[in-house]
Amino acid sequence: MEPTAIRLTAPEISSLWTQYMFETMEICFIRYALEHLDDQDIIEIYKQSLELSERHVLRVKEFFLQENFPIPHGFTEKDVNIQAPRLFQDPFYLYYMYIMILQGLTGYALSVGTSLRADLRQYFINCNTETILIFEKTIDIMLTKGIYSRPPIITPAVATDFVKHQSFLTGWFGERRPLTALEIGDITFNMNRMHLHAALKVGFRQVTASNKVRKYINRGADIANKHIAAFGKIFREERLNFPISLQSYVTSSTTAPFSDKWMMYQIQLSTQAAIAYYGAALSVIARYDLGEKYVALTGELLRYAEDGANLMIENGWLEEPPKASDRRALAKGEKEGMDGRD
């Protein structure tokens, strides 16, 4: 592909860098999963996903080379042991793919919105379209196999109406109004993600060789289960059904299929995504008690993510994203050079 004279902007470079890290992480997981999956329908989904991720990685490399940006290190075959025993059962692998596809679709939508150059916009639009096709197949298989927990249904109202009292916003004191469909949808989605977080951490803490990493993962598992319980309490009060746990799909293997660096990145990425989705939910809810709950849970995730980043830095696992030039340092260097010539 011929290089273009229009330079990529910082948001565009950021989108490409983030996708490269995500896709190389996913390739490790997919290759490992394909060594253990039994269900042919799930195997087909994973094969299609692997082909797509590998193609995306090659295209992102081309963009970086055109811009004379170094290609990120990301994750390689050194971060996965595909011969390690099975750590998860087939239903978990399908659910994992469902959540990761949703995360990818969110990223593609944001990338399209922040990309200005035509070829990059078209690239992310194509990524979105291709991923949606796999998403459709994944959902159909989950429903066919009875793996997906359908969200609650609500009774249709007699007619449309407008809010007439400020009691619509209350939640701390007095009688709470029923949850809106939007609030139910956000809680269901966030519970689904937290169930995945909890199951991943149950598996990862069995296989890590590092006591520090295990301690961090244990803390994360406790946080995930706490958040699941908080969301479940809200739904029980409303007599609504909620998603089921995935932790029973973790095997008893204690052999690590992934490097500690890979596992920490997966946890960090999932935590950051949870913070973003909590923020999205917080922006549209109208019941004060729910707002307070999301703020408290988000704060807990922020502290956990910060400690995770510090642990990754301590071990040399946190790859630095592209950043702007340090103009202050450059100016200082130029001044010192001039003084030396004098």
C-alpha positions in Angstrom: 0.0 0.0 0.0 1.3 3.4 -1.0 2.1 5.7 2.0 -0.2 8.7 2.3 1.0 12.3 2.8 -1.5 12.9 5.5 0.0 12.0 8.9 -2.0 10.0 11.4 -3.2 12.0 14.4 -2.5 11.0 18.1 -6.0 9.5 18.5 -5.6 7.4 15.4 -2.2 6.1 16.5 -3.7 5.4 19.9 -6.5 3.3 18.4 -4.0 1.3 16.3 -1.7 0.7 19.3 -4.6 -0.3 21.5 -5.9 -2.7 18.9 -2.5 -4.3 18.4 -2.1 -5.0 22.1 -5.6 -6.4 22.3 -5.4 -8.6 19.2 -2.0 -10.1 20.1 -3.4 -10.9 23.5 -6.4 -12.5 21.9 -4.3 -14.6 19.5 -2.5 -16.2 22.5 -5.8 -17.1 24.1 -7.4 -18.4 20.9 -4.4 -20.6 20.0 -4.5 -22.1 23.5 -8.2 -22.6 23.4 -8.1 -24.4 20.1 -5.9 -27.0 21.6 -8.6 -28.0 24.1 -12.0 -27.2 22.6 -14.3 -30.2 21.9 -17.4 -28.5 20.6 -17.2 -28.0 16.8 -19.4 -25.0 16.8 -17.2 -23.2 19.3 -14.1 -24.4 17.4 -15.4 -22.8 14.2 -16.0 -19.4 16.0 -12.4 -19.5 17.4 -10.9 -20.4 14.0 -12.7 -17.4 12.4 -11.6 -15.1 15.2 -8.0 -16.2 14.9 -8.0 -15.6 11.2 -9.5 -12.1 11.8 -7.1 -11.2 14.6 -4.0 -12.3 12.6 -5.2 -10.2 9.6 -5.8 -7.2 11.8 -2.3 -7.5 13.3 -0.7 -7.5 9.9 -2.7 -4.4 8.8 -1.8 -2.5 12.0 1.8 -3.2 11.4 1.5 -1.7 7.9 0.0 1.5 9.3 2.9 1.8 11.9 5.6 1.2 9.3 4.0 3.9 7.0 4.2 6.3 9.9 7.7 5.3 11.0 6.4 4.3 14.4 7.9 1.4 16.2 5.7 -1.7 16.1 4.5 -2.5 19.7 5.9 -5.6 21.4 2.5 -6.8 22.4 2.2 -10.5 23.1 3.9 -13.4 21.3 4.2 -17.2 21.5 6.5 -16.7 24.5 3.4 -15.6 26.5 1.4 -18.8 25.9 2.0 -22.5 26.4 -0.6 -24.1 24.2 0.4 -27.6 25.5 -0.7 -26.7 29.1 -3.6 -28.7 30.4 -7.2 -27.3 29.9 -7.9 -24.5 32.3 -11.5 -23.8 31.2 -14.4 -25.8 29.9 -16.1 -25.2 26.6 -19.0 -23.0 27.8 -16.5 -20.6 29.4 -14.6 -20.3 26.1 -17.7 -19.3 24.3 -18.7 -16.8 27.0 -15.2 -15.3 27.0 -15.4 -14.8 23.2 -18.8 -13.1 23.6 -17.5 -10.6 26.1 -14.2 -10.0 24.2 -16.2 -9.4 21.0 -18.4 -6.8 22.7 -15.3 -5.1 24.0 -13.8 -5.1 20.5 -16.9 -3.7 19.0 -16.9 -0.8 21.5 -13.3 -0.1 20.6 -14.0 -0.1 16.9 -16.9 2.3 17.3 -14.7 4.7 19.3 -11.9 4.4 16.7 -14.2 5.2 13.8 -15.4 8.3 15.7 -11.9 9.6 16.4 -10.3 8.7 13.0 -10.1 11.4 10.3 -8.0 9.8 7.6 -10.2 8.0 5.1 -8.2 4.8 4.9 -8.2 4.4 8.6 -11.9 5.1 9.0 -12.6 2.5 6.4 -10.3 0.0 8.1 -12.1 0.4 11.4 -15.5 0.2 9.7 -14.4 -3.0 8.1 -13.1 -4.4 11.5 -16.5 -3.6 13.0 -18.5 -5.2 10.2 -16.3 -8.4 10.2 -16.6 -8.7 14.0 -20.3 -8.2 14.0 -20.7 -11.3 11.8 -18.7 -13.4 14.3 -20.8 -11.8 17.1 -24.0 -12.9 15.4 -22.8 -16.5 15.2 -21.6 -16.4 18.8 -24.9 -15.3 20.2 -26.8 -17.8 18.1 -24.6 -20.6 19.4 -25.0 -19.4 23.0 -28.7 -19.3 22.7 -28.9 -22.7 21.0 -26.8 -24.4 23.7 -28.6 -22.6 26.5 -25.4 -20.9 27.7 -26.7 -17.3 27.6 -28.8 -16.1 30.4 -31.6 -13.9 28.9 -32.0 -10.5 30.6 -35.2 -9.8 32.5 -38.3 -8.9 30.6 -40.7 -6.1 31.6 -44.5 -5.7 31.2 -45.5 -3.2 28.6 -47.0 0.0 29.9 -50.6 0.9 29.1 -49.5 4.2 27.5 -46.5 6.5 27.3 -46.2 9.1 30.1 -43.9 11.8 31.5 -42.2 12.0 35.0 -44.4 14.1 37.2 -42.6 13.9 40.6 -39.0 14.2 41.8 -39.6 11.0 43.7 -38.6 9.4 40.3 -35.0 10.2 41.3 -35.1 9.0 44.9 -33.6 5.8 46.2 -32.0 6.5 49.5 -35.1 7.3 51.5 -38.7 6.4 51.0 -40.2 4.0 48.5 -37.9 3.3 45.5 -39.5 3.3 42.1 -38.9 0.2 39.9 -35.8 0.1 37.7 -36.1 1.5 34.2 -35.4 -0.8 31.3 -32.1 1.2 30.7 -31.0 0.6 34.3 -31.8 -3.1 34.0 -29.9 -3.4 30.8 -26.7 -1.8 32.3 -26.8 -3.9 35.4 -27.3 -7.1 33.4 -24.4 -6.2 31.1 -22.1 -5.3 34.0 -23.0 -8.5 35.9 -22.2 -10.6 32.9 -18.7 -8.9 32.6 -18.1 -9.4 36.4 -18.9 -13.1 36.2 -16.3 -13.4 33.5 -13.8 -11.4 35.6 -14.4 -13.6 38.6 -14.0 -16.9 36.6 -10.8 -15.6 34.9 -9.3 -14.8 38.3 -10.2 -18.1 39.8 -8.3 -19.8 37.0 -5.4 -17.4 37.0 -4.7 -17.6 40.7 -4.4 -21.4 40.4 -1.6 -21.2 37.8 0.5 -18.1 38.6 4.0 -18.8 40.0 4.2 -15.4 41.6 3.0 -14.8 45.2 2.5 -11.1 44.5 0.5 -11.7 41.4 -1.6 -14.4 43.2 -2.3 -12.0 46.0 -3.4 -9.3 43.6 -5.6 -11.7 41.7 -7.2 -12.9 44.9 -8.1 -9.4 45.7 -9.5 -8.9 42.3 -11.7 -12.1 42.6 -13.0 -10.7 45.9 -13.9 -7.4 44.3 -15.6 -9.1 41.3 -17.7 -11.3 43.6 -18.5 -8.3 45.8 -19.8 -6.3 42.7 -21.8 -9.3 41.5 -23.4 -9.6 45.0 -24.2 -5.8 45.0 -25.9 -6.0 41.5 -27.6 -9.2 42.5 -29.1 -7.6 45.6 -30.6 -4.8 43.5 -32.2 -7.4 41.2 -33.5 -9.6 44.0 -35.2 -6.5 45.5 -36.9 -6.0 42.1 -37.7 -9.7 41.7 -35.7 -9.9 38.5 -33.6 -12.8 37.2 -29.9 -12.2 36.8 -26.9 -13.9 35.0 -25.4 -17.1 36.5 -21.8 -17.7 37.6 -19.1 -19.0 35.3 -16.7 -20.2 38.0 -17.8 -23.8 37.8 -16.3 -23.9 34.3 -12.8 -23.5 35.7 -10.9 -26.8 35.9 -8.5 -27.9 38.6 -5.3 -27.4 36.5 -2.4 -25.7 38.2 -0.2 -25.5 35.1 0.1 -22.0 33.6 -1.0 -21.7 30.0 -0.1 -18.0 30.0 2.7 -15.8 31.3 2.1 -13.7 34.4 2.6 -10.6 32.1 -0.2 -11.8 29.8 -2.6 -12.6 32.8 -1.9 -9.2 34.4 -2.6 -7.4 31.1 -5.8 -9.3 30.7 -6.9 -8.4 34.2 -5.8 -4.8 33.7 -7.6 -4.5 30.4 -10.8 -6.0 31.8 -10.7 -3.7 34.9 -10.3 -0.6 32.7 -13.2 -1.7 30.5 -15.4 -2.3 33.6 -14.6 1.2 34.7 -15.6 2.6 31.3 -18.9 0.6 31.3 -19.7 1.7 34.9 -19.1 5.2 33.8 -21.5 4.8 30.9 -24.1 3.4 33.2 -23.6 6.2 35.7 -24.3 8.8 33.0 -27.8 7.6 32.3 -29.3 6.3 35.6 -31.8 8.4 37.4 -32.1 6.8 40.8 -29.8 8.4 43.4 -29.0 5.1 45.2 -27.8 3.5 42.0 -25.6 6.5 41.2 -24.0 6.3 44.6 -23.5 2.5 44.2 -21.8 2.9 40.8 -19.5 5.7 42.2 -18.4 3.5 45.1 -17.8 0.4 42.9 -15.9 2.5 40.3 -13.7 4.0 43.0 -12.8 0.5 44.1 -11.9 -0.6 40.5 -9.8 2.6 40.0 -7.7 1.7 43.1 -7.4 -1.9 41.9 -6.3 -0.8 38.4 -3.7 1.6 39.9 -2.2 -1.1 42.0 -2.2 -3.5 39.1 -0.3 -0.9 36.9 2.3 -0.5 39.7 2.8 -4.2 39.9 3.2 -4.5 36.1 5.8 -1.6 36.2 7.6 -3.3 39.0 8.0 -6.4 36.9 8.7 -4.6 33.6 5.4 -5.8 32.0 3.7 -2.5 31.3 4.4 -1.5 27.7 4.5 2.3 27.2 2.0 3.6 24.6 3.0 6.2 22.0 3.3 9.7 23.6 4.0 13.3 22.7 7.5 14.6 22.6 8.8 16.0 25.9 9.2 19.6 24.8 10.6 20.8 28.2 13.3 18.2 28.0 14.1 19.0 24.4 14.2 22.8 25.2 16.6 22.0 28.1 18.8 20.0 25.9 18.9 22.7 23.2 19.9 25.3 25.7 22.6 23.1 27.2 24.0 22.5 23.7 24.1 26.3 22.9 25.8 27.0 26.2 28.4 24.3 25.4 29.2 25.9 22.0 29.6 29.3 23.7 
